[in-house]
Amino acid sequence: MAPTNHAVFLKTPKGPLVVEEAPYTPPGPHELVVKTAAMAINPVDVYKQIRGDDLLPYIKMPCVPGQDVAGEVVEVGSAVTRFVPGDRVLGEAAGTTDFANRTAEGAFQAYVVLREQLVAVIPASISFARATVLPLCFSTAVFGLFHPSTLALPLPP
């Protein structure tokens, strides 16, 4: 039996955030489900609510905001090989990205679906709260260093 999931929804552009029951979504082949222990709020989460469709107009409503999340793996997809249930992980949720854009992948919920390539194990010495601030910071740095529209440095070997 699937666990009960709750999520923070932004249902309309510039609307209020609403906490409601949400479907529990099992992972696809290259995904995992993480029980959220900590999440970080980033400026984009706030500005999307304030600015509505002026910012990231591709986001479909309702959406579950949030990108940075840390917690414990509860289920893995059939093709996932790097993680097992019980692993402590951090991840960058893709729910409000242009390539995903689905509520199951928004970080602001009890059980979030994460893509395997956007997840890393957290060492036992690091708390969920400390780990949860890393994903978007890391991806922002990587974008700035390696994307063709910025510094365009060569990828490390």
Secondary structure, 3 states (H helix, E strand, C coil): CCCCEEEEEECCCCCCEEEEEECCCCCCCCEEEEEEEEEECCHHHHHHHHHHHHCCCCCCCCECCCCEEEEEEEEECCCCCCCCCCCEEEEECCCCCCCCCCHHHCCCECEEEEEHHHEEECCCCCCHHHHCCHHHHHHHHHHHHHCCCCCCCCCCC
